[in-house]
């Protein structure tokens, strides 16, 4: 963003407001202190960049460095340092869909994915954004298209709740495109989610040790999204 800016500085709050699809990623980098630490702990970066955590302004201190930023081919640079891409295909990497009775599973799964720096839609994390909004209008695009994957936690209460029925109506057509990952609870009656068994999913047993199961689910989701985002092999 600095490379594309006409100025030598960026106001982070203005950047977030202008790029709502990137707000989660940018906010994590700034509010968790990663940006400030990156700059202050590296003498070479300190010589060319400055970040004021109070005003949340990132600025270039060296005119040669701004020229350097503008000359970089960013997609190539990202690949060289180990990132799959600099393109963001969806506002969210994952959207969690679950009944309130299974929040004790959804919450640690959300935290585990967030620790891996994925952008995850989890209702309680967005209460401030939902305030005063039409809830159906707010949720509809998230489950229809704004999340690359919908992770449906299919516990016994899932088909009985109003909002999970609403959410599933939004994403049910995405099964065919491989965008829905079902997590079947062993406590749900057999046959309750027959439609979801047409795609690969994950089995979760609430009666046994949960932490390791959630860790395993998180790792599977990480591997799935990495595979989906991997660039196609070169034909050269």
C-alpha positions as CSV (number, residue, x, y, z in Angstrom):
1,X,0.0,0.0,0.0
2,X,2.9,2.3,0.7
3,X,4.2,1.5,-2.8
4,X,0.9,2.5,-4.4
5,X,0.5,5.6,-2.3
6,X,1.2,9.0,-3.7
7,X,2.4,10.1,-0.3
8,X,5.2,8.8,1.8
9,X,2.9,7.9,4.6
10,X,-0.2,5.9,5.4
11,X,-2.9,6.4,8.0
12,X,-3.8,2.9,9.1
13,X,-7.3,3.8,10.1
14,X,-8.0,5.4,6.8
15,X,-6.6,2.3,5.0
16,X,-8.9,0.0,7.0
17,X,-11.9,2.2,6.2
18,X,-11.1,2.2,2.5
19,X,-10.4,-1.6,2.3
20,X,-13.0,-3.3,4.4
21,X,-12.1,-6.7,2.9
22,X,-8.6,-6.4,4.4
23,X,-9.6,-4.9,7.7
24,X,-9.2,-8.1,9.7
25,X,-5.7,-8.8,8.4
26,X,-4.5,-5.2,8.8
27,X,-6.0,-4.9,12.2
28,X,-4.3,-8.1,13.4
29,X,-0.9,-6.9,12.1
30,X,-1.2,-3.5,13.8
31,X,-3.1,-4.3,17.1
32,X,-1.0,-7.3,18.0
33,X,2.1,-5.2,17.7
34,X,3.6,-7.1,14.8
35,X,4.2,-4.0,12.7
36,X,5.8,-2.0,15.5
37,X,8.0,-4.9,16.5
38,X,9.1,-5.5,12.9
39,X,10.3,-2.0,12.5
40,X,11.7,-1.2,16.0
41,X,13.7,-4.5,16.3
42,X,15.5,-4.2,13.0
43,X,18.0,-1.3,12.7
44,X,17.9,-1.4,8.9
45,X,14.1,-1.0,8.9
46,X,14.2,1.7,11.6
47,X,16.4,3.7,9.4
48,X,13.9,3.8,6.6
49,X,10.4,3.3,8.2
50,X,8.6,4.8,11.2
51,X,5.3,3.7,12.8
52,X,3.6,5.9,15.4
53,X,1.4,3.6,17.4
54,X,-0.6,6.5,18.8
55,X,-1.6,8.2,15.5
56,X,-1.3,4.9,13.7
57,X,0.7,6.5,10.8
58,X,3.3,4.5,8.9
59,X,5.8,6.7,7.1
60,X,8.9,6.3,5.0
61,X,12.0,8.2,6.3
62,X,14.3,7.7,3.3
63,X,13.4,8.8,-0.3
64,X,15.5,6.0,-1.8
65,X,13.3,3.4,0.1
66,X,10.1,4.7,-1.4
67,X,11.6,4.4,-4.9
68,X,12.6,0.8,-3.9
69,X,9.1,-0.1,-2.8
70,X,7.6,1.2,-6.0
71,X,10.0,-0.8,-8.1
72,X,9.2,-4.2,-6.5
73,X,7.1,-6.8,-8.4
74,X,5.1,-7.7,-5.3
75,X,3.6,-10.9,-6.5
76,X,7.0,-12.3,-7.3
77,X,8.5,-10.9,-4.1
78,X,5.7,-12.7,-2.1
79,X,6.6,-16.0,-3.7
80,X,10.3,-15.6,-3.1
81,X,9.8,-15.1,0.7
82,X,7.4,-18.0,1.1
83,X,3.9,-16.6,0.7
84,X,1.4,-18.3,-1.7
85,X,0.0,-15.0,-3.0
86,X,-0.5,-11.4,-2.2
87,X,-4.0,-11.6,-3.6
88,X,-6.9,-11.9,-1.2
89,X,-9.6,-14.1,-2.8
90,X,-12.3,-13.6,-0.1
91,X,-13.1,-11.3,2.8
92,X,-12.9,-14.3,5.2
93,X,-10.9,-17.4,5.0
94,X,-13.5,-19.3,7.0
95,X,-17.0,-18.6,8.3
96,X,-18.2,-20.7,11.2
97,X,-21.8,-21.9,11.3
98,X,-23.0,-23.5,14.5
99,X,-25.8,-23.8,17.0
100,X,-25.4,-21.8,20.3
101,X,-25.2,-25.0,22.2
102,X,-21.9,-25.8,20.5
103,X,-20.2,-22.4,21.2
104,X,-17.8,-24.2,23.5
105,X,-16.4,-25.9,20.4
106,X,-16.7,-23.0,18.0
107,X,-14.9,-20.5,20.4
108,X,-11.7,-22.5,20.7
109,X,-11.7,-23.4,17.0
110,X,-12.1,-19.7,16.2
111,X,-9.2,-18.8,18.5
112,X,-7.0,-21.5,17.0
113,X,-7.6,-20.3,13.5
114,X,-7.1,-16.7,14.5
115,X,-3.7,-17.6,16.1
116,X,-2.7,-18.9,12.6
117,X,-3.7,-15.4,11.4
118,X,-6.7,-16.6,9.3
119,X,-9.6,-14.2,8.9
120,X,-12.6,-16.0,10.4
121,X,-16.2,-15.0,10.7
122,X,-17.3,-15.7,14.2
123,X,-20.5,-13.9,15.4
124,X,-19.3,-12.8,18.8
125,X,-16.1,-11.3,17.3
126,X,-18.3,-9.0,15.1
127,X,-21.0,-7.9,17.5
128,X,-19.9,-4.2,17.1
129,X,-20.3,-4.4,13.3
130,X,-23.7,-6.2,13.5
131,X,-25.2,-3.5,15.9
132,X,-28.1,-1.6,14.2
133,X,-27.7,-3.7,11.0
134,X,-30.4,-5.9,9.5
135,X,-28.9,-9.2,10.6
136,X,-30.1,-11.3,7.7
137,X,-28.7,-8.7,5.2
138,X,-25.4,-8.7,7.2
139,X,-25.1,-12.5,7.3
140,X,-26.4,-13.5,3.9
141,X,-23.3,-12.5,1.8
142,X,-20.9,-13.9,4.4
143,X,-22.2,-17.4,3.9
144,X,-23.1,-17.1,0.2
145,X,-19.7,-15.8,-1.0
146,X,-17.6,-13.7,1.4
147,X,-15.9,-16.7,3.0
148,X,-13.7,-19.0,1.0
149,X,-14.9,-21.9,3.2
150,X,-17.9,-22.4,5.4
151,X,-17.2,-24.7,8.4
152,X,-20.5,-26.1,9.6
153,X,-20.4,-27.6,13.1
154,X,-23.2,-30.1,12.8
155,X,-24.3,-30.9,16.4
156,X,-27.7,-32.2,17.5
157,X,-29.2,-28.7,17.8
158,X,-28.0,-27.4,14.4
159,X,-31.2,-28.1,12.5
160,X,-33.4,-26.9,15.3
161,X,-32.2,-23.3,15.5
162,X,-33.5,-20.4,13.4
163,X,-30.2,-18.8,12.6
164,X,-28.4,-22.0,11.6
165,X,-31.3,-22.9,9.3
166,X,-31.0,-19.4,7.8
167,X,-27.2,-19.8,7.4
168,X,-27.5,-23.2,5.8
169,X,-30.0,-21.9,3.3
170,X,-27.3,-19.4,2.2
171,X,-24.5,-21.8,1.7
172,X,-26.2,-25.1,0.6
173,X,-25.5,-24.4,-3.1
174,X,-21.8,-24.2,-2.3
175,X,-21.5,-27.9,-1.5
176,X,-21.0,-28.5,-5.2
177,X,-18.1,-26.1,-5.4
178,X,-16.2,-27.6,-2.5
179,X,-16.7,-24.6,-0.3
180,X,-18.5,-26.2,2.6
181,X,-16.6,-28.3,5.2
182,X,-19.0,-30.3,7.5
183,X,-17.9,-31.3,11.0
184,X,-20.2,-34.1,12.1
185,X,-20.8,-34.5,15.9
186,X,-21.0,-38.1,16.9
187,X,-23.8,-37.0,19.3
188,X,-26.1,-36.1,16.4
189,X,-28.6,-38.8,15.4
190,X,-27.6,-41.0,12.4
191,X,-29.0,-39.7,9.1
192,X,-29.6,-36.1,10.5
193,X,-27.2,-34.6,8.0
194,X,-27.4,-37.0,5.1
195,X,-27.0,-34.2,2.5
196,X,-23.6,-33.2,3.9
197,X,-22.2,-36.7,3.6
198,X,-21.9,-36.3,-0.1
199,X,-18.7,-34.3,0.5
200,X,-15.6,-35.0,2.7
201,X,-15.9,-33.9,6.2
202,X,-14.5,-34.3,9.7
203,X,-15.9,-36.3,12.6
204,X,-15.9,-34.8,16.1
205,X,-16.6,-36.6,19.3
206,X,-17.7,-34.2,22.1
207,X,-17.5,-36.9,24.7
208,X,-13.7,-37.4,24.3
209,X,-10.7,-35.0,24.8
210,X,-11.5,-31.9,22.8
211,X,-8.3,-29.9,22.6
212,X,-6.5,-32.4,20.4
213,X,-9.5,-32.8,18.2
214,X,-9.8,-29.0,17.7
215,X,-6.1,-28.9,17.0
216,X,-6.5,-31.6,14.4
217,X,-9.4,-29.8,12.8
218,X,-7.4,-26.6,12.6
219,X,-4.5,-28.3,11.0
220,X,-6.8,-29.9,8.4
221,X,-8.4,-26.5,7.6
222,X,-4.9,-24.9,7.3
223,X,-3.8,-27.6,4.9
224,X,-7.0,-27.3,2.8
225,X,-6.8,-23.6,2.3
226,X,-3.1,-23.8,1.5
227,X,-3.8,-26.4,-1.2
228,X,-6.6,-24.3,-2.6
229,X,-4.4,-21.2,-2.8
230,X,-1.3,-22.9,-4.1
231,X,-0.4,-21.4,-7.5
232,X,-0.9,-23.7,-10.5
233,X,2.3,-25.4,-11.8
234,X,4.1,-23.5,-14.5
235,X,3.7,-24.7,-18.0
236,X,7.1,-23.4,-19.0
